[in-house]
Amino acid sequence: MKTKYKYLEFIEGSNPGRKTRVFDVYNHVTCVYLGWIGWDRGWRQYVSHTPHFGPFIFSAGCHLDFARFIKQLMDERKK
């Protein structure tokens, strides 16, 4: 699974007692923590969560990195 993209890096975290995976999201150049990706029961899919500090500004390229990684997780889940 690809975890490092043009702008972002996704590092798998601990998720004891749960079936789904969680990933911390970092800017891979500055190593700044941006949030996490995890399963959301309401959406029935993986979603990105950003903490309530910041502000963070994301370019279209950053959003593509999020989208591509979440698509990978969803494709893996469907197997």
N, C-alpha and C positions, 0 to 999 in steps of 0.2 A: 504494500500500500504506500502510495506517495504521501509524504508528510511535509515536505519542504517545497514551497512554491516561490514565485518571484518576490512576493512581499511578506508572506506569512509562513510560520512554521507551526505545526500542530503536534503536540507532545501528549501521548496517552497518559492519563492520570489513573489514580486508584478509584475503583467504584465497587467496594466490597458489598456483597449481598445483592447485587443487581445484575441483570442479564445483559444490559446494554453498556456500551463503552462511553467514556468521557475523554475529551481532549482539551488541554489548555492551549490557548492561542497566543502566539508571540510574534512581534515584528522581528524577523530573523536578522535584521541589520542592527537594530538598537537593543534587542532583547527585552523590549517593553512588553509586559503582560497586557493583553487586550481583552481577555475574557475566556470563555470556554464554549465548547460544543457538546451537547448532550441530547438524549432522547426526551421528547416532550409527549406525554400521553395524550394531551388535548389535540395537538397537531398530528399525532401519530407519525412523527418523523423526527429526524435530528434537526436541531435548530441552534443558532448561535445566541449566546447570552453575553451581554457586555455589562460590566459592573457600573455602578452609579457614580463613578468618578471619571474624570476626563477633563475636557471634552476630547473625544477622538474624532478625527476627520478621516474618512475612508475614500479613496479614489475608486473609480470603476474597476481598476485592476485588483484592488484589495477585495472588492465584492466578488469578483470572478474567482479569486483564490478561495474564499469562503464557499461559494456555490460549487466549485469543482470538488472540494474536499467533502462537502456534505453529500454530493451525488455519489462519490465513491463509497461512503458509508451506507447509503441507501441501497446501492447496487449490491454491496456485500451482504446486507441484511436479507435481500430477496433471494439469495442463493440457497 
